[in-house]
Amino acid sequence: MASRLLNPPKLAKLKELTKLQCNIFRTTYNPERLRTEAQVLRKPLKGQIISNYYGPADFPTVFQIFKLWRVDDFRLVNEDEDYRQRRVTMLRKRGKGAPKKLKAPVEAPTKKRK
């Protein structure tokens, strides 16, 4: 007797119900359950998020800030540049620095045949 009360719904009725559901909730009706790219299209675009991550393009550099704040009373120090300058002078004192630039072009030796 319980089996007569709980008859399963017909397949056509279920398809009609899902179609109606899709119309109400504004979703795509896909009875074959094919793979679509709908989940990608629903996501918000990332372009604005990525551009906001890097900040404004006109952000001043360290050297621009130094130029703006150049006053006798107040001195800003670029630690990286200061370290590089000290290192270069130490290497030059030991004779390990870059070679001096030549002032005149060097004449190439000519090959003489015997």
C-alpha positions in Angstrom: 0.0 0.0 0.0 2.9 2.4 0.7 4.3 1.9 -2.7 1.1 3.2 -4.4 1.3 6.5 -2.4 4.9 7.2 -3.2 5.0 6.9 -7.0 8.2 8.4 -8.5 7.6 11.3 -10.8 7.9 10.8 -14.5 11.1 11.9 -16.3 9.2 14.3 -18.6 7.7 16.0 -15.5 11.2 16.3 -13.9 12.6 17.9 -17.1 9.7 20.3 -17.3 10.3 21.2 -13.6 14.0 21.9 -14.1 13.2 24.0 -17.2 10.7 26.1 -15.1 13.2 26.3 -12.3 15.8 27.7 -14.7 13.4 30.3 -16.0 12.5 31.5 -12.5 16.1 31.7 -11.2 17.6 32.9 -14.5 20.1 30.0 -14.9 21.0 28.1 -18.0 18.9 25.1 -18.9 21.3 22.3 -19.7 19.4 19.0 -19.7 22.4 17.0 -21.3 24.6 18.4 -18.5 27.3 19.4 -21.0 30.3 21.2 -19.7 30.0 24.9 -20.2 32.2 27.9 -19.2 29.4 29.5 -17.3 31.3 29.4 -14.0 34.2 31.3 -15.6 31.9 34.0 -17.0 30.1 34.4 -13.6 33.3 35.3 -11.8 34.2 39.0 -11.5 36.9 40.3 -13.9 40.4 40.4 -12.4 41.9 43.3 -14.4 40.9 46.0 -11.9 42.0 44.0 -8.9 45.4 43.3 -10.5 45.9 47.0 -11.4 45.0 48.1 -7.9 47.5 45.7 -6.4 50.5 47.5 -8.0 49.3 50.9 -7.0 49.4 54.1 -9.0 52.0 54.4 -11.8 53.0 57.9 -10.8 54.3 56.9 -7.4 57.6 58.8 -6.8 60.9 57.0 -6.8 63.5 57.3 -4.1 65.6 59.7 -6.1 62.6 62.0 -6.8 62.0 62.2 -3.0 65.6 63.0 -2.4 65.4 65.9 -4.9 62.3 67.2 -3.3 63.7 67.1 0.3 67.2 68.4 -0.5 67.7 70.9 2.4 70.9 71.6 4.5 69.2 70.9 7.8 67.5 67.7 6.7 69.3 64.8 5.0 67.8 61.6 3.6 70.1 58.6 3.2 69.6 55.9 0.6 71.1 53.0 2.4 71.5 50.8 -0.6 73.3 53.5 -2.6 75.4 54.4 0.4 76.5 50.7 0.9 77.3 50.4 -2.8 79.5 53.5 -2.7 81.4 52.3 0.4 81.9 48.9 -1.2 83.2 50.4 -4.5 85.7 52.6 -2.6 87.0 49.6 -0.6 87.4 47.5 -3.7 89.3 50.4 -5.5 91.7 50.7 -2.5 92.5 47.0 -2.7 92.9 47.3 -6.5 89.9 45.1 -7.2 87.6 47.7 -8.7 86.6 48.2 -12.3 89.5 49.3 -14.7 89.8 52.9 -15.6 88.3 54.0 -18.9 90.8 54.8 -21.6 90.7 58.4 -22.9 92.1 57.8 -26.4 91.1 54.9 -28.6 93.8 52.2 -28.7 95.4 51.5 -32.1 95.1 48.0 -33.1 98.5 46.3 -33.8 98.9 45.6 -37.5 100.0 42.1 -38.5 103.0 42.0 -40.7 103.6 39.1 -43.0 107.1 37.7 -43.3 
